[in-house]
Amino acid sequence: MKCSSCGEVSDTWVYVCQEESADLKGGRGTANLVAKCKFCSRENSISIIADSVVPYEGEVADFKAVAKFDCRGMEPVDFSPRTGWTATGADSGEVFAEVDLGDEEWCDYDEKEDREVGIYELKWSFQVVKG
């Protein structure tokens, strides 16, 4: 995460979870993540916008919004996919639970299609969306 106030980029990964919430200073509501910048001490927050998380159902090299964030004083600059993903075989519909994308790729065997399936060469980007 990058502090919008001073430009400091966190040197550790920050985890944002839609099921977690923390109170904002001064009773101004809640956010999925509230963090104080280590450099300028500003309190920043980020929330995953309700109903914005959608599955990625695209072809190779197609970018698609899979989540939207309400960023207050911080902005994401990188992403680490890690664990907890689910993949579905494009032709067979076979569901692969608990997919680990920590190495930014994954492969398994689809018994219904009698072939190897996988996710390779992951890419992501962040774009500012107003409104």
Residue pairs with C-beta under 8 A, 6 or more apart in sequence:
1 9
1 10
1 14
1 35
1 44
1 46
1 74
1 75
1 76
1 77
2 8
2 9
2 10
2 74
2 75
2 76
2 77
3 9
3 37
3 39
3 40
3 42
3 44
3 73
3 74
4 44
4 71
4 73
4 74
4 75
5 37
5 40
5 42
5 44
5 73
6 37
6 39
6 40
6 42
8 37
8 38
8 39
8 40
9 77
10 38
13 80
14 33
14 35
15 33
16 32
16 33
16 46
16 48
16 69
17 32
18 32
18 48
18 53
20 32
20 33
21 30
21 31
21 32
22 30
22 31
22 32
22 33
22 34
22 45
23 29
23 30
23 34
24 30
24 31
24 34
24 43
24 45
25 34
25 43
30 47
31 45
31 46
31 47
31 70
31 72
32 45
32 46
32 47
32 48
33 45
33 46
33 47
34 43
34 44
34 45
35 43
35 44
35 45
35 74
36 42
36 43
36 44
37 43
37 44
37 73
37 74
42 73
43 73
44 72
44 73
44 74
45 71
45 72
45 73
45 74
46 69
46 70
46 71
46 72
46 74
46 76
47 69
47 70
48 67
48 68
48 69
48 70
49 67
49 68
49 69
49 70
52 65
52 67
52 68
53 66
53 67
54 65
54 66
54 67
55 66
56 64
56 66
57 64
58 64
61 123
63 123
63 125
65 127
65 129
68 129
69 76
75 126
76 126
77 126
79 124
79 126
80 102
81 101
81 102
81 104
81 122
82 100
82 101
82 102
83 98
83 99
83 100
83 101
83 102
84 98
85 98
85 99
85 100
85 101
85 106
86 95
86 96
86 97
86 98
86 99
87 95
87 96
87 99
87 106
87 108
87 117
87 119
88 94
88 95
88 96
89 95
89 96
89 110
89 112
89 113
89 117
90 117
91 113
92 110
92 112
92 113
93 112
94 110
94 111
94 112
94 113
94 117
96 108
96 117
99 106
99 119
100 106
101 119
101 122
104 121
104 122
105 118
105 119
105 120
105 121
105 122
106 118
106 119
107 116
107 117
107 118
107 119
107 120
108 116
108 117
108 118
109 115
109 116
109 117
110 116
110 117
